[in-house]
Amino acid sequence: MGLTVGEAIWASVKPIIKIYMIIATGFGLAKGNILTVAATRTCSDIVLTVLLPSLSFNKIVSSIDYRDAKDVGIICLTAVMIFGTGLFFAFVVRKVLPVPKKWRGGILAGGTFPNISDLPIAILQTMDQGLLFTEEEADKGIASVIIFLAMFMICIFNLGGFRLIEMDFEYADEENASIQTPLEPPAQSNASQFHLQTDSQSFCSKENDRAVNSINSQEAVTSPIQLAEDNVISRRLTNATAASAQSLSSSLRSIDLRSMPPENVHDLIKEYSNVDQYGARRNSVTSTIKPETEDSGQVPLRKEFTTLKRIVTSDATVTGQDIKESANILPSRVRNIPGMSVLLFFLKNFLRPCSMAVFLALLIAFIPWLKALFVTTSNGPYIHPAPDGQPALNFIMDYTGYLGNASVPFGLMLLGATLGRLKIKKLYPGFWKSAAILVVLRLCIMPIFGVLWCDRLVKAGWLNWQDDSMLLLVIVIDWGLPTMTTIIFFTASFTPPDSEDTTQMDCVAFFLILQYPVLIISLPFLVTYFLLVQMKV
């Protein structure tokens, strides 16, 4: 292509400028309480269940065919190498340098799993202006990134990679736990600063405690009939207080939050936390209010459906308990087969929308007559087109393409909003050295391994610089990415909402905040070097 050094540097820096501007936009929206914690979670779930699956389906079907099966295998192998190398570096750092005992699993997860979707896709979408690559080449590169993402999801969800984060948490013993209530509530929530109760579950628990205490105080002087009546009243009070709490919560409009101080990491923990102080799953308000006429025979099936819906529509709601309970719906003889729960949990996670979209798209892409129903192919079979001259199912490609275009901007804004809520507090003595060295290993040393791996792929004859330049660029970029943002949400989900010890979240915050200033230099340098020296553009 004959690019000058200046053109290559600008081509590498321009995507970073765009990425950080979008991240800064999300940061500002979070500071203005426009993109609140609840809104962030809702938008994140929309990205995971609709936007990202749409992008995945569209790019894979349109850009990959049966001749690319070898490339898919290379991507899967490379993903395993990236995860394994990061895990090895994190293990060495944990072994040699000071790391708090409460983050010994978290540092392994932070070193293993990169942010492998939004960042590389945003870079490729900026490079498709014709100076370096065509739009078709960039689309194929995005499809390669999405296959990397599928491998990431299999490792973090299906294979239980999230357990690395969960293993750091030790919860109170319910039998020996103190039942004393704190004299002062922690001043960490915006709602508490304004004397507004927005946590409906907490509201219900307080009202129920009053009702139960009232009943217990009269238990010694009441008849069994009166006690039964009081129990009925207590159940009705539960329903009434839940409705009152929901009404009180809904009376606080989202626009009212904009006059309050910005939400912080404590609000994030309250929103994402899935456990109580004993490590048991926190029940929602609706799960504690059972209909009077509920058919008991349908309860296990309904519970299983609710659990499955929770697992596949959100990114940080799974726990080790879900693995144990995966086979509960099966007959006892089948359920007790060793490994059955693990197998079912592994299969359940393939029902995630993004995973289903990737595998369905690969199936269509590898079968020529199926692919011809969606896109026009030069060497595929002829299938009679629709009246507009397009393939019969091309409207699905229009739909997924239109939705999928919103995935990356949303993802980067959510990243900015999340980073804007992190706060570095007291750190474990010497931990800053461990975090800094792992950041250098992850963002400066691992890219060298990526360059060497690409060179080895070419010398082995698996790929070549002329036909596979985009795939090679994707591979080397994925070797130089920062830690996944999802580690924040997983850490928050395993943290009890009223926990005073937030060592894990403090470590995650420091580790992530440290990476993005370094990324401004490391990633453009990597891309510039690869374009000029390896690809010789």
C-alpha positions as CSV (number, residue, x, y, z in Angstrom):
1,M,0.0,0.0,0.0
2,G,3.0,2.3,0.5
3,L,2.0,4.1,3.7
4,T,4.4,6.6,5.2
5,V,5.3,6.4,8.9
6,G,3.1,9.4,9.6
7,E,0.1,7.8,7.9
8,A,0.6,4.6,9.7
9,I,0.9,6.3,13.1
10,W,-2.3,8.3,12.4
11,A,-4.1,5.2,11.3
12,S,-3.2,3.6,14.6
13,V,-3.9,6.7,16.8
14,K,-7.2,7.7,15.2
15,P,-9.2,4.7,16.5
16,I,-7.8,5.3,20.0
17,I,-9.0,8.9,19.9
18,K,-12.5,7.8,18.9
19,I,-12.6,5.1,21.6
20,Y,-11.5,7.3,24.4
21,M,-13.9,10.1,23.3
22,I,-16.8,7.6,23.6
23,I,-15.5,6.3,26.9
24,A,-15.3,9.9,28.1
25,T,-18.9,10.4,27.0
26,G,-20.0,7.5,29.2
27,F,-17.9,8.9,32.0
28,G,-19.7,12.3,31.8
29,L,-23.1,10.7,31.6
30,A,-22.4,8.7,34.7
31,K,-21.1,11.8,36.6
32,G,-24.3,13.6,35.7
33,N,-26.4,10.7,36.9
34,I,-28.0,10.4,33.4
35,L,-26.4,7.0,32.9
36,T,-27.3,5.7,36.4
37,V,-26.2,2.3,37.8
38,A,-29.7,0.9,37.0
39,A,-29.6,2.3,33.5
40,T,-26.1,0.9,33.0
41,R,-27.3,-2.5,33.9
42,T,-30.3,-2.3,31.7
43,C,-28.3,-1.1,28.7
44,S,-25.7,-3.8,29.3
45,D,-28.4,-6.5,29.3
46,I,-29.8,-5.0,26.0
47,V,-26.3,-5.1,24.5
48,L,-25.9,-8.7,25.6
49,T,-29.3,-10.0,24.6
50,V,-30.0,-8.0,21.4
51,L,-27.3,-5.7,20.0
52,L,-24.2,-7.9,20.2
53,P,-26.0,-11.1,19.0
54,S,-27.3,-9.1,16.1
55,L,-23.8,-7.8,15.2
56,S,-22.4,-11.3,15.6
57,F,-25.0,-12.9,13.3
58,N,-24.7,-10.2,10.7
59,K,-20.9,-10.1,10.4
60,I,-20.3,-13.9,10.5
61,V,-23.0,-14.7,7.9
62,S,-21.9,-12.0,5.5
63,S,-18.1,-12.4,5.8
64,I,-17.3,-16.0,6.5
65,D,-17.9,-19.1,4.4
66,Y,-16.9,-22.8,4.4
67,R,-13.4,-21.9,3.1
68,D,-12.7,-20.1,6.4
69,A,-13.1,-23.1,8.6
70,K,-9.3,-23.3,9.1
71,D,-9.3,-19.6,10.2
72,V,-11.9,-20.4,12.8
73,G,-9.7,-23.2,14.2
74,I,-6.7,-20.8,14.3
75,I,-8.8,-18.3,16.2
76,C,-9.9,-20.8,18.8
77,L,-6.3,-22.0,19.3
78,T,-5.0,-18.4,19.6
79,A,-7.7,-17.6,22.1
80,V,-6.6,-20.5,24.3
81,M,-3.0,-19.3,24.0
82,I,-3.9,-15.7,25.0
83,F,-5.9,-16.9,28.0
84,G,-3.2,-19.3,29.0
85,T,-0.4,-16.8,28.7
86,G,-2.3,-14.2,30.8
87,L,-3.1,-16.8,33.4
88,F,0.6,-17.8,33.6
89,F,1.8,-14.2,34.1
90,A,-0.9,-13.6,36.7
91,F,0.1,-16.8,38.6
92,V,3.7,-15.8,38.6
93,V,2.9,-12.3,39.9
94,R,0.7,-13.8,42.6
95,K,3.4,-16.2,43.6
96,V,6.3,-13.7,43.7
97,L,4.8,-10.3,44.6
98,P,2.4,-9.1,47.4
99,V,-1.2,-9.8,46.6
100,P,-4.0,-9.8,49.2
101,K,-5.4,-13.2,50.1
102,K,-8.8,-11.9,49.3
103,W,-7.9,-11.3,45.7
104,R,-5.8,-14.3,44.8
105,G,-8.4,-15.6,42.4
106,G,-9.4,-12.2,41.1
107,I,-5.9,-11.5,39.9
108,L,-5.9,-14.7,38.0
109,A,-9.2,-13.7,36.3
110,G,-7.8,-10.2,35.6
111,G,-4.7,-11.6,34.0
112,T,-6.5,-14.3,32.0
113,F,-9.5,-12.6,30.3
114,P,-9.2,-9.5,28.1
115,N,-11.8,-7.0,26.9
116,I,-12.0,-8.8,23.6
117,S,-15.1,-7.3,22.0
118,D,-15.7,-3.6,21.9
119,L,-12.1,-2.3,21.7
120,P,-10.9,-4.3,18.7
121,I,-14.2,-3.9,16.8
122,A,-14.0,-0.1,17.3
123,I,-10.4,-0.1,15.9
124,L,-11.4,-2.1,12.8
125,Q,-14.4,0.0,12.1
126,T,-12.2,3.0,12.0
127,M,-9.7,1.4,9.6
128,D,-12.3,0.5,6.9
129,Q,-12.1,3.9,5.2
130,G,-10.0,2.5,2.3
131,L,-6.6,3.8,3.5
132,L,-5.7,0.4,5.0
133,F,-8.6,-1.9,4.5
134,T,-11.9,-2.1,2.6
135,E,-15.2,-2.3,4.4
136,E,-15.5,-6.0,3.4
137,E,-12.1,-6.7,4.9
138,A,-13.0,-4.9,8.1
139,D,-16.3,-6.9,8.3
140,K,-14.4,-10.1,8.1
141,G,-12.0,-8.9,10.8
142,I,-15.0,-8.1,13.0
143,A,-16.3,-11.6,12.4
144,S,-13.0,-12.9,13.6
145,V,-13.2,-10.8,16.8
146,I,-16.7,-12.2,17.5
147,I,-15.3,-15.7,17.3
148,F,-12.7,-14.7,19.8
149,L,-15.6,-13.4,21.9
150,A,-17.4,-16.7,21.7
151,M,-14.3,-18.4,23.0
152,F,-14.1,-15.9,25.8
153,M,-17.8,-16.6,26.8
154,I,-17.3,-20.3,26.7
155,C,-14.3,-20.0,29.1
156,I,-15.8,-17.5,31.5
157,F,-19.4,-18.9,31.6
158,N,-19.6,-22.5,30.3
159,L,-16.3,-23.6,31.8
160,G,-16.8,-21.6,35.0
161,G,-14.0,-19.1,34.8
162,F,-16.1,-16.8,37.0
163,R,-15.4,-19.1,39.9
164,L,-11.9,-17.6,40.0
165,I,-13.5,-14.4,41.2
166,E,-16.0,-16.1,43.5
167,M,-13.4,-18.1,45.3
168,D,-12.0,-14.9,46.9
169,F,-15.1,-14.3,49.0
170,E,-15.6,-15.8,52.5
171,Y,-19.0,-15.1,54.0
172,A,-20.2,-15.0,57.6
173,D,-21.2,-18.2,59.4
174,E,-24.9,-17.9,59.9
175,E,-24.8,-19.8,63.2
176,N,-22.1,-17.7,64.7
177,A,-22.8,-14.3,63.0
178,S,-23.6,-11.3,65.1
179,I,-27.1,-10.0,64.8
180,Q,-26.2,-6.6,66.0
181,T,-27.2,-3.8,63.7
182,P,-24.8,-0.9,63.0
183,L,-25.5,2.3,65.0
184,E,-25.0,4.4,61.8
185,P,-25.9,3.3,58.3
186,P,-23.0,3.7,55.9
187,A,-23.2,7.0,54.1
188,Q,-22.5,5.5,50.8
189,S,-25.8,5.7,48.9
190,N,-27.2,8.8,47.3
191,A,-30.7,7.8,48.4
192,S,-29.6,7.6,52.1
193,Q,-28.0,11.0,51.9
194,F,-31.4,12.4,51.0
195,H,-33.3,10.3,53.4
196,L,-35.0,8.4,50.6
197,Q,-35.4,4.6,50.8
198,T,-35.0,3.2,47.3
199,D,-34.1,-0.4,48.2
200,S,-37.5,-2.1,48.3
201,Q,-36.0,-5.3,49.6
202,S,-34.5,-3.5,52.6
203,F,-37.8,-1.7,53.2
204,C,-39.7,-4.9,53.2
205,S,-37.3,-6.6,55.6
206,K,-37.6,-3.8,58.1
207,E,-41.4,-3.8,58.0
208,N,-41.5,-7.6,58.3
209,D,-39.2,-7.5,61.3
210,R,-41.5,-5.1,63.0
211,A,-44.5,-7.3,62.3
212,V,-42.7,-10.5,63.5
213,N,-41.4,-8.8,66.6
214,S,-44.9,-7.6,67.4
215,I,-46.3,-11.1,67.0
216,N,-43.5,-12.6,69.1
217,S,-44.0,-10.2,71.9
218,Q,-47.6,-11.3,72.2
219,E,-47.1,-14.9,71.6
220,A,-47.1,-15.9,75.2
221,V,-50.5,-14.4,75.9
222,T,-52.3,-15.2,72.7
223,S,-54.4,-18.3,71.8
224,P,-53.5,-20.5,68.9
225,I,-56.4,-19.1,67.0
226,Q,-55.3,-15.6,67.6
227,L,-51.7,-16.6,66.6
228,A,-52.9,-18.1,63.3
229,E,-54.8,-14.9,62.6
230,D,-51.7,-12.9,63.3
231,N,-49.7,-15.0,60.9
232,V,-52.3,-14.3,58.2
233,I,-52.0,-10.6,59.0
234,S,-48.2,-10.9,58.8
235,R,-48.4,-12.5,55.3
236,R,-50.7,-9.8,54.1
237,L,-48.5,-7.2,55.6
238,T,-45.6,-8.6,53.6
239,N,-47.6,-8.0,50.4
240,A,-48.6,-4.6,51.5
241,T,-45.1,-3.5,52.5
242,A,-43.7,-4.8,49.2
243,A,-46.3,-2.7,47.3
244,S,-45.6,0.3,49.4
245,A,-41.8,-0.1,48.9
246,Q,-42.3,-0.3,45.1
247,S,-44.5,2.7,45.2
248,L,-41.9,4.7,47.2
249,S,-39.1,3.6,44.9
250,S,-41.1,4.5,41.8
251,S,-41.9,8.0,43.2
252,L,-38.2,8.9,42.8
253,R,-38.0,9.8,39.1
254,S,-34.8,9.2,37.1
255,I,-34.6,13.0,36.4
256,D,-34.6,13.6,40.2
257,L,-31.3,11.7,40.5
258,R,-29.5,14.3,38.4
259,S,-29.7,16.8,41.2
260,M,-28.0,14.3,43.6
261,P,-24.3,13.6,43.9
262,P,-23.0,11.1,41.3
263,E,-23.6,7.4,42.1
264,N,-20.5,5.6,43.2
265,V,-19.1,2.1,43.6
266,H,-21.3,1.4,46.6
267,D,-24.4,2.0,44.4
268,L,-22.9,-0.3,41.8
269,I,-22.5,-3.1,44.5
270,K,-26.0,-2.6,45.7
271,E,-27.4,-3.0,42.2
272,Y,-25.3,-6.0,41.2
273,S,-24.9,-7.9,44.5
274,N,-26.4,-11.3,44.3
275,V,-25.6,-12.5,47.8
276,D,-26.3,-11.7,51.4
277,Q,-23.8,-11.6,54.3
278,Y,-24.0,-15.4,54.6
279,G,-23.3,-16.0,50.9
280,A,-26.8,-17.1,50.1
281,R,-28.5,-15.8,47.0
282,R,-30.5,-12.6,47.7
283,N,-34.2,-13.1,46.9
284,S,-36.0,-10.4,45.0
285,V,-39.1,-8.8,46.4
286,T,-41.3,-10.6,43.9
287,S,-39.8,-14.0,44.7
288,T,-40.8,-13.7,48.3
289,I,-44.5,-12.9,47.5
290,K,-46.1,-16.2,46.3
291,P,-49.5,-16.2,44.8
292,E,-52.2,-17.8,47.0
293,T,-53.4,-20.2,44.3
294,E,-50.0,-21.3,42.9
295,D,-49.9,-24.9,41.7
296,S,-47.2,-26.6,43.8
297,G,-46.5,-29.0,40.9
298,Q,-45.4,-26.2,38.6
299,V,-43.1,-24.6,41.2
300,P,-39.9,-26.5,40.2
301,L,-40.4,-26.0,36.5
302,R,-41.2,-22.3,37.0
303,K,-38.1,-21.9,39.2
304,E,-35.9,-23.6,36.7
305,F,-37.3,-21.3,33.9
306,T,-36.6,-18.2,36.1
307,T,-33.1,-19.4,36.8
308,L,-32.4,-20.1,33.2
309,K,-33.7,-16.7,32.2
310,R,-31.5,-15.0,34.7
311,I,-28.4,-16.9,33.6
312,V,-28.8,-16.3,29.8
313,T,-29.9,-12.6,29.9
314,S,-27.3,-11.1,32.1
315,D,-23.5,-11.2,32.4
316,A,-22.9,-11.3,36.2
317,T,-25.7,-13.3,37.8
318,V,-24.2,-16.8,37.8
319,T,-22.6,-18.4,40.9
320,G,-21.2,-21.7,41.9
321,Q,-24.6,-22.5,43.4
322,D,-26.1,-22.4,39.9
323,I,-23.7,-25.2,38.9
324,K,-24.9,-27.4,41.8
325,E,-28.5,-26.7,41.1
326,S,-28.4,-27.2,37.3
327,A,-29.6,-30.8,37.5
328,N,-32.3,-30.3,40.1
329,I,-35.1,-30.6,37.6
330,L,-34.0,-34.1,36.5
331,P,-35.1,-37.3,38.2
332,S,-33.0,-38.2,41.2
333,R,-31.4,-41.2,39.4
334,V,-30.1,-39.1,36.6
335,R,-29.4,-36.1,38.8
336,N,-27.0,-38.0,41.0
337,I,-24.8,-39.2,38.1
338,P,-21.3,-37.7,38.7
339,G,-20.7,-34.6,36.6
340,M,-24.3,-34.2,35.5
341,S,-24.7,-30.8,37.1
342,V,-21.5,-29.5,35.5
343,L,-22.6,-30.9,32.1
344,L,-26.0,-29.3,32.3
345,F,-24.6,-26.0,33.4
346,F,-22.1,-26.1,30.5
347,L,-25.0,-26.7,28.0
348,K,-27.3,-24.1,29.6
349,N,-24.8,-21.4,28.9
350,F,-24.9,-22.1,25.2
351,L,-28.4,-20.7,25.3
352,R,-27.0,-17.2,25.8
353,P,-28.2,-15.0,22.9
354,C,-24.7,-14.2,21.8
355,S,-23.5,-17.8,21.9
356,M,-26.6,-19.0,20.0
357,A,-26.1,-16.2,17.4
358,V,-22.5,-17.2,16.8
359,F,-23.1,-20.9,16.4
360,L,-26.2,-20.4,14.3
361,A,-24.3,-17.9,12.1
362,L,-21.4,-20.3,11.6
363,L,-23.8,-23.1,10.7
364,I,-25.4,-20.9,8.0
365,A,-22.0,-19.5,6.8
366,F,-20.6,-23.0,6.3
367,I,-23.6,-24.3,4.3
368,P,-23.6,-22.6,0.9
369,W,-27.3,-23.0,0.0
370,L,-28.2,-21.7,3.5
371,K,-25.9,-18.7,3.2
372,A,-27.4,-17.9,-0.3
373,L,-30.8,-17.3,1.4
374,F,-29.3,-14.4,3.4
375,V,-26.5,-12.8,1.2
376,T,-25.5,-12.8,-2.4
377,T,-22.5,-14.9,-3.0
378,S,-20.3,-15.1,-6.2
379,N,-19.6,-18.9,-5.9
380,G,-22.7,-20.1,-4.2
381,P,-25.8,-21.9,-5.5
382,Y,-28.5,-19.9,-7.3
383,I,-31.7,-19.4,-5.3
384,H,-34.5,-17.3,-6.7
385,P,-34.4,-13.8,-5.2
386,A,-37.1,-11.8,-3.6
387,P,-39.0,-9.2,-5.7
388,D,-36.3,-6.5,-4.9
389,G,-33.6,-8.7,-6.3
390,Q,-32.1,-9.5,-2.9
391,P,-31.9,-13.0,-1.3
392,A,-35.2,-14.1,0.2
393,L,-34.0,-13.7,3.9
394,N,-31.9,-10.5,3.3
395,F,-34.4,-8.6,5.5
396,I,-32.9,-10.5,8.5
397,M,-29.5,-9.1,7.6
398,D,-30.9,-5.6,7.4
399,Y,-32.5,-6.0,10.8
400,T,-29.4,-7.5,12.5
401,G,-27.1,-5.0,10.7
402,Y,-29.1,-2.0,11.8
403,L,-29.3,-3.1,15.4
404,G,-25.8,-4.4,15.6
405,N,-24.3,-1.0,14.6
406,A,-25.3,0.3,18.1
407,S,-23.5,-2.4,20.0
408,V,-20.0,-1.0,20.1
409,P,-20.8,2.6,20.9
410,F,-23.1,1.5,23.7
411,G,-20.5,-0.9,25.0
412,L,-17.8,1.8,25.1
413,M,-20.1,4.3,26.9
414,L,-21.0,1.7,29.5
415,L,-17.3,1.1,30.0
416,G,-16.8,4.8,30.6
417,A,-19.7,5.0,33.0
418,T,-18.4,2.0,34.9
419,L,-14.8,3.4,35.2
420,G,-16.3,6.7,36.3
421,R,-17.8,5.0,39.4
422,L,-14.6,3.3,40.5
423,K,-12.8,4.7,43.5
424,I,-9.3,3.7,44.8
425,K,-9.3,3.5,48.5
426,K,-6.8,1.8,50.9
427,L,-4.7,-0.7,49.1
428,Y,-2.9,-3.8,50.5
429,P,0.7,-2.9,51.3
430,G,2.9,-3.5,48.2
431,F,-0.1,-4.4,46.0
432,W,0.6,-1.4,43.7
433,K,3.8,-3.1,42.5
434,S,2.0,-6.3,41.7
435,A,-0.7,-4.5,39.8
436,A,1.8,-2.3,37.9
437,I,4.0,-5.3,36.9
438,L,1.0,-7.3,35.7
439,V,-0.2,-4.4,33.7
440,V,3.2,-4.1,32.0
441,L,3.2,-7.8,31.3
442,R,-0.3,-7.7,29.9
443,L,-0.1,-4.6,27.8
444,C,3.6,-4.5,26.9
445,I,5.0,-8.0,27.0
446,M,2.1,-10.1,25.8
447,P,1.9,-8.1,22.5
448,I,5.5,-9.3,21.7
449,F,4.2,-12.8,22.1
450,G,1.4,-11.9,19.7
451,V,3.8,-10.7,17.0
452,L,5.9,-13.8,17.4
453,W,2.8,-16.0,17.2
454,C,1.7,-14.3,14.0
455,D,5.2,-14.7,12.5
456,R,5.1,-18.4,13.4
457,L,1.6,-18.9,11.8
458,V,3.0,-17.4,8.5
459,K,6.2,-19.4,8.5
460,A,4.2,-22.6,9.2
461,G,2.1,-21.9,6.1
462,W,-1.2,-21.7,8.0
463,L,-1.6,-18.0,7.1
464,N,0.0,-15.6,4.6
465,W,0.5,-11.8,4.6
466,Q,-1.3,-11.3,1.3
467,D,-4.7,-13.1,1.9
468,D,-4.8,-13.1,5.7
469,S,-3.5,-9.7,6.7
470,M,-6.8,-8.7,8.5
471,L,-6.9,-11.9,10.5
472,L,-3.2,-11.5,11.5
473,L,-3.9,-7.9,12.6
474,V,-6.9,-9.0,14.7
475,I,-4.8,-11.7,16.4
476,V,-2.0,-9.3,17.3
477,I,-4.5,-6.7,18.6
478,D,-6.2,-9.3,20.8
479,W,-2.8,-10.1,22.4
480,G,-2.5,-6.4,23.6
481,L,-6.0,-5.8,25.2
482,P,-6.7,-4.7,28.8
483,T,-8.6,-6.8,31.3
484,M,-12.3,-7.5,30.8
485,T,-14.7,-4.9,32.2
486,T,-17.0,-7.8,33.3
487,I,-14.6,-8.5,36.3
488,I,-16.1,-5.4,38.0
489,F,-19.7,-6.7,37.7
490,F,-18.7,-10.2,38.8
491,T,-16.8,-8.8,41.8
492,A,-19.8,-6.6,42.8
493,S,-22.2,-9.6,42.4
494,F,-20.3,-11.6,44.9
495,T,-20.0,-8.7,47.4
496,P,-22.7,-8.4,50.0
497,P,-24.5,-5.0,49.6
498,D,-23.7,-3.9,53.2
499,S,-20.2,-5.3,53.4
500,E,-17.7,-3.0,55.1
501,D,-14.7,-5.0,53.6
502,T,-14.4,-4.2,49.9
503,T,-10.8,-5.4,49.4
504,Q,-11.7,-7.2,46.2
505,M,-13.5,-4.2,44.6
506,D,-10.6,-1.9,45.6
507,C,-8.1,-4.2,43.9
508,V,-10.2,-4.5,40.8
509,A,-10.6,-0.7,40.6
510,F,-6.9,0.0,41.0
511,F,-5.9,-2.7,38.5
512,L,-8.4,-1.5,35.8
513,I,-7.8,2.2,36.3
514,L,-4.1,1.6,35.9
515,Q,-4.5,-0.1,32.5
516,Y,-6.3,2.5,30.4
517,P,-3.6,5.3,30.6
518,V,-1.0,2.7,29.5
519,L,-3.3,1.5,26.7
520,I,-3.2,5.0,25.1
521,I,0.5,4.3,24.3
522,S,0.8,0.6,24.0
523,L,-2.0,-0.2,21.6
524,P,-1.2,2.5,18.9
525,F,2.5,1.5,19.2
526,L,1.6,-2.2,18.6
527,V,-0.6,-1.5,15.6
528,T,1.9,1.0,14.0
529,Y,4.8,-1.5,14.4
530,F,2.7,-4.4,13.0
531,L,1.6,-2.3,10.0
532,L,5.0,-1.0,9.1
533,V,7.4,-3.9,10.1
534,Q,5.3,-7.1,9.8
535,M,2.7,-6.3,7.2
536,K,5.0,-3.8,5.4
537,V,2.0,-1.6,4.2
